[in-house]
């Protein structure tokens, strides 16, 4: 593949492993073993068994008829919201927990923003009988209270992080500190295509089950494996990476990644890294990063906790630089409007993250015969407090014709 990681862990000029010396043995162990593990027939047998019989895959590819009529094109929704735990995150955690077990690790740490990765990690730790510690920014603990409760019910210890702006970046910082202090028995189960090599490549490969299924489902429903366009939201970028994976080398498939613009990309309250960032190093890899003129990380903002991150996966920094992926952005209000529109037209309550992907349908006019796949990466249960805040607000359309 043209866009795969090279032997040094880089996607073009982005990636690498910028890590403290204490973590070098852990990272080297994973670098040396991850490909052999995930390509082993016994691993793949167990991985796909759990995806099917535990997580509920394949997730449906649903033709959204009323949404299609509204926008004048053929829209399909890849229903990752119907997975066990309610998002795409379970694909990755099942794979990584099997790797951790093979490496002999007994203690699992994770970071989470929206809480979906934390829930998915707590879920597989309970399944495998491993200790689970989840770091989560204090602000996210408050705005994602249902997911915090779910993690605790599953047996995880949830540690609120008080530093920084108390969101995903800060939770990741604390998880790395924990790993430095507990290098021998601990596995860091990263939730997105971020961090030092091999995590971006590892997570992408585990999430590629999404596009693997899409090819078969599109062939069955439309007679062609290829859509005309795939639209996915991007924070770190795991759902987009998995959804784009099998199409990266096919220039006939248009790929659109949607960032969270927050209150607007020029307001200083945004999480649109590609639109507002510069090259830099965060959490062990070189990528695009929101920072000031002195190189200090600036705090991101989004109504969506899962997109509230000042960086992006190094793969996406490269895909942007090469022009392979088209980057768009959506504000809080645009995402909320798109979410309510989906609710009224299709009876589906999405998470706020994929609502940003849905918002692009308002910005781009697609030809009537196009096959447009939108990745519905999570369900909206966790975001009910945000939706309740807007209940009765003018953002909610009273009627959609």
Buried (B, 14 or more C-beta within 10 A) or exposed (E): EEBEBEEEBBBBEBBBBEBEEEBEEBBEBBBEBBEEBBEEEEBBEBBEEBBEEBBBBBBBBBBBEBBBEBBEBBBBBBBBBBBBBBBBBBBBBBBBBBBBBBBEBEBBBBBBBBBBBBBBBBBBBBBBEBBBBBBBBBBBBEBBBBBBEBBEEBBBEBBBBEEBBBBBBBBBBBBBEBBBEBBEEBBBBBBBBBBBBBBBBBBBBBBBBBBBBBBEBBEEBBEEBBBBBBBBBBBBBBBBBBBBBBBBEEEEBBBBBBBBBBBBBEEEBBBBBBBBBEEBBBBBBBBBBBBEEEEEBBBBBBBBBBBBBBBBBBBBBBBBBEEBBBBBBBBBBBBBBBBBBBBBBBEBBBBBBBBBBBBBBEEBEBEEEBBBBBBBBBBBBBBEEBBEEBEEEEBBEEEEE
